[in-house]
Amino acid sequence: MADKSHQERRWWQSRSGLALLGFLAIAGFYLVTEHRAHLFGVLPYLLILACPLMHFLHRGHGGGHGGHRGGNSGRQGAGSMSAEPAAYGLWVLVVLNVLVFAICAFSFTRPRTARDWRSFGAFTAFLVALFTEMYGFPLTIYLLSGWLQRRYPGLDLLTHDAGHLWETLLGWRGDPHLNPLHLLSNLLIAGGFVLLAAAWRVLYEAQQAGRLATTGPYGRMRHPQYVGFILIMFGFLLQWPTLLTLAMFPVLVWMYVRLARAEEREVAREFGGEYARYAARTPAFIPRLRRPTPRPA
């Protein structure tokens, strides 16, 4: 039985498994090249659906969410230090989450210049820092462990719930995934992806037609894609704050503002007065609640 299960786990190393993987890779390549606009248009919605899947996989690997305020489980071994020993060290989930969100970011930013690649690299570094601490090694919890233990002596630092620092610092009880900040985080992340999807569709159609993108989200703000990325990052900070991501967030916002200004200069040279009129009536990042009333000629 052991040999049979071992062989089943390594089916992808057989000739048939390699052939199937090769076929799927070729099919995926042609799917992306032939239906790129449709695929990238629905990609953010797939990511929204993937978030609960990643969370479910984490729970399935033993990273449950009980024991936030300490206490030992009846299943805990004699030499165990925590009721949730498998809350971290899940490096497969680290890699999967980074790849999923980085691929999404790449598909929408399409880095070309050195400036674009620096911005994309910084966002990817934000993802690596975030998911490494969320599923791999809790560096922030480790650095703050002495202070946390003194102020919250009943807190089990090795549980996954302890990573939700806002829950602990604000003194909230219960499931941290149901507190107001976490629910707001989910709304911001989902809203950021929806904004990215809507903005990318308008921008792609405008680029294909050789015209200025002024409809949809671009009718409310000039840089909806960057606003979407900022919403996603801020949502993650509300959900899982770390020392590294808190320090990186303002740097990334500054880089996106610089990138937006550089793109504005390029578009202004291409479209001239048309873009000047569009920029005069459309805010850059914070949309108006109501559209301005056009003045009579």
Sequence and secondary structure as in RCSB ss.txt:
>XXXX:A:sequence
MADKSHQERRWWQSRSGLALLGFLAIAGFYLVTEHRAHLFGVLPYLLILACPLMHFLHRGHGGGHGGHRGGNSGR
QGAGSMSAEPAAYGLWVLVVLNVLVFAICAFSFTRPRTARDWRSFGAFTAFLVALFTEMYGFPLTIYLLSGWLQR
RYPGLDLLTHDAGHLWETLLGWRGDPHLNPLHLLSNLLIAGGFVLLAAAWRVLYEAQQAGRLATTGPYGRMRHPQ
YVGFILIMFGFLLQWPTLLTLAMFPVLVWMYVRLARAEEREVAREFGGEYARYAARTPAFIPRLRRPTPRPA
>XXXX:A:secstr
 HHHHHHHHTGGGSHHHHHHHHHHHHHHHHHHHHSHHHHHHHHHHHHHHHHHHHHHHHHHTT     TT    TT
  TT S S TTSS  HHHHHHHHHHHHHHHHHHH   SHHHHHHHHHHHHHHHHHHIIIII  HHHHHTHHHHHH
H TT  TTSGGGG HHHHHTT  S GGGSHHHHHHHHHHHHHHHHHHHHHHHHHHHHHHTS   SGGGGT S HH
HHHHHHHHHHHHHHS  HHHHHHHHHHHHHHHHHHHHHHHHHHHHHTHHHHHHHHHS SSS  SS       
